[in-house]
Amino acid sequence: MQKLLLLSEKISKYLIAAVLIIVPLLPKFPLINVPGTYVAIRSEDLLVLLLGFCLIPKIVVDFKKIVKDKIIIAFIIFFSATFLSLISGILVSHTVEIGLSFLNWARRVEYIVPFLTAYLLTPRDKIKENIQFYFKILIIVFVVVFIYGIGQRYLHFPVIITQNEEYSKGIALRWTPGSHINSTFAGHYDLSAFIVLVMPILLGALFTLKNKFVKLATFISSGMGLWLLINSVSRTAQASYLLAITTTLFLLKRFKGWFVVAVISVIFMMMSSGLDARFTQAIKVLYEHVTTGKSFSYVPGFVVRADEVTLTVKNEAAGAPTPESAKIIKDVSIAIRYNVEWPRAIRAFSKNPLLGTGYSSIGLATDNDYLRMLGETGIIGFSAFILVFLTIGKVLLKTFSIKDRLDGLEKVFVFGIFGGLLGTFMTAVLIDLFEASKFAIIFWLLLGCSVSLVKSKLNEN
């Protein structure tokens, strides 16, 4: 078993690199469809399965040590709490089907495997070398994502998304003027979230590292990331991005760099007519709501598709005139959240405040991950989720006591994750982010690398 463990530690570096390349870049073509759902097994699932197999020797050899680790304990509590919620939804509230609910629970377990691989299998004396390796890969990935995004907009590259049952079959679409750019991702929401997560690392490196080639590479890739972010036309991601880069560059004490980046970013955001119009519309609608007290208007009769915000009017009869009393949609995104998705999650939470109604019980989209967790897993599951981040955060906060022992890239990576974390938490207020597989896998992987890095420095004493 020791030989298997050594082999696992050696190949884990390259499997993690494969995840960083394949998950963001390979479109979500289905390999095996799961009967009864529009979910499919994809290449990324097989790759994560390989990571899981690599973890087995480590768990067997160091089981007693691993189960005493506070972060591992937090994950065990979380998955136990959510599994209890699943059982409650099946046997008590009868709000979920066992197959679909278990599949959704298992998917959350899958997303944590990359974290555990980076956290448990990375040798402490190799973490610095690995971080440098992964950093170079992230730059290359950014460039490829940008090239494909350019190709979608100007060269008719195919668009592959999973925002409803038909599209999830791998149907190739084409970009149309005014629509979102999603590049190699399954939707514009996880593309923009990926940029919010990684851009603080790149910008931190741009203003911290001295190597001229690295500066040029991070400058170019950061510009590409900004273009992708703007053309994803995601209002939430724009605000999250500004919070993320502000956090990172302030922690690195790159105040002049922050000012330059913030000004350039805001200027280019305002130059985007589509994004500018959407921000203006959102501000106008919110202002009217606050000053008049009226509810957000929307057209009754809607279709909510997975992770997209669409509103479709249902006519009772062909050619039937629209009733005069029907309200005009002022802002579809806000209206559907405020009138449909959020109340649905709150109703699910009210049915069983402690355990919720189980995974898959409140539909495909909630567009607020915190309300979704409360509705599906209740106070117990939500609290366990918070416990995971409190435990991880306690380790990451120790960075401030050892920052003098971190070299430039190590400091950039950890403080970049700080910014990316805050940006992610902000984005999750309006997007079901931790369920988006492409984003979630990369998120937990980079978080695992940062925790492993901090722990390795703490153990040097």
C-alpha positions, 0 to 999 in steps of 0.5 A: 500500500505504501508503494501505491501511496507514493505512486498516487502522490506522483501522478496526482500532480499531473491529474490535477493539471489535467483537471485544470485543462480539461474541465474548463476547456472541454465542452460538456458533451455527454458520454453516458446519459442517466435515465430519467434525468437530463444529467449525463456522465461526462469526461470531467466525471471520469477524471474526478473518478481517477482522482478518487481512486488516487485518494484510496491508498492515502485514506487507508494508510493515514486513516486515523490521522485523516479523520482527526483533521478538522477540515475533514471532520467538517466535510464529514459533518456536511455530507452526513447532514445533507444525507440526512436531509435526503433521507428526510425528503424521501421518507418524511416529507416525500418531496424527492425521488430517491434516484434523482436526490441521491444523484444530486447528493453524490454530485456534491461529493464529487466536487470535493474530490479535487480539494481532497486530492490537492489537500491530502496528496500533495507532498509538503516539499513539492507544494511550491513547485506544484503551485508554479506549475498550476499557475502556468497552466491557468495562464494557458487556459485563460488564453485558450478560453479567450480564443474560443470566445473570440471564435464564438463571436466572430468566427461562428464557433459552436456554442455548447450549453447545458441550460435545458434538457435539449441543449444538454444533449450536446447540441451545437448552437451559434452565437447571436448578436446581443447574447452572452459569450460562454466560450468553452463553459456550459453557460455564461454564469460559470464562465464569469464565475471562473474569471472572478475566481482566477483574475485576482491571482493573475492581477496579483502576479502582474503587480508583484512578480518581477519576471518580465516574461511573467508580467507580460503573460499575466498582462495579456491574459488579464486583458483577455479575462476582462474581455470575456467577463464583459462579454459574458454580460453578467451584472453580478460577476462584474460587481464580484470581480471588482470586490475580488480584485480589490481584496487581493490587491489591497492584501498585497498592498498594491494600491496604485495597481488597484487604482489602475485596474479598477479605472480601466475595468470600469471604463471598459464595462461602461463601454459595453452597451449591453452591460451598461443597459442591463445595469441601468435597467436594474438600478431603475427597477430597484429604485422604483421598487424602493420608492413606490413599494410596488412589486417587480412586474412580470408576465404570468406563465413562465418556464424556468430552465436550468441555470438560465433566466427566461420568461415565456408567455403561455397563450391560452389559445393561438392568436389570443390577444394579450390581456390589457391588465398584463404587466410589462416585464421591467427586468426579467432576471430580477422579476423571476428571482423575486416572484418565482424562484426565491419564494419557491425556496422559502416555501421549501424551507418553511416545510421543514426548517431543520432538514429542508426538503432534499436535493432536487426538490425545488426545481432546477434553478433558484439563482441564490445558492444560500436560499437553495441550501436552506430550502433543500437541506434546512438549517442543519445542512446550511450550518454544516456548509458554513462550518466547512468554510469557517474551518478552511478560513481559520487555516487561511487566516494564518497566512497573515502570521507567516506571510514573510515566509511566503515568496512572491507567487505563493503570496499572490496565490493565497491572497488571490484565493482570498479575493476569489472566495469573497467574489464567489460568495457575492456571486452566489447571492444571485447564481446557483454557483456551487452546483455548476460543475465546471466552476465547482470543480476548479473552485474546490481544487484551487482552494485545496491547493491554497490550504495545502500551501498554508499548512506546509508553511505552518509545518515548517516550524 
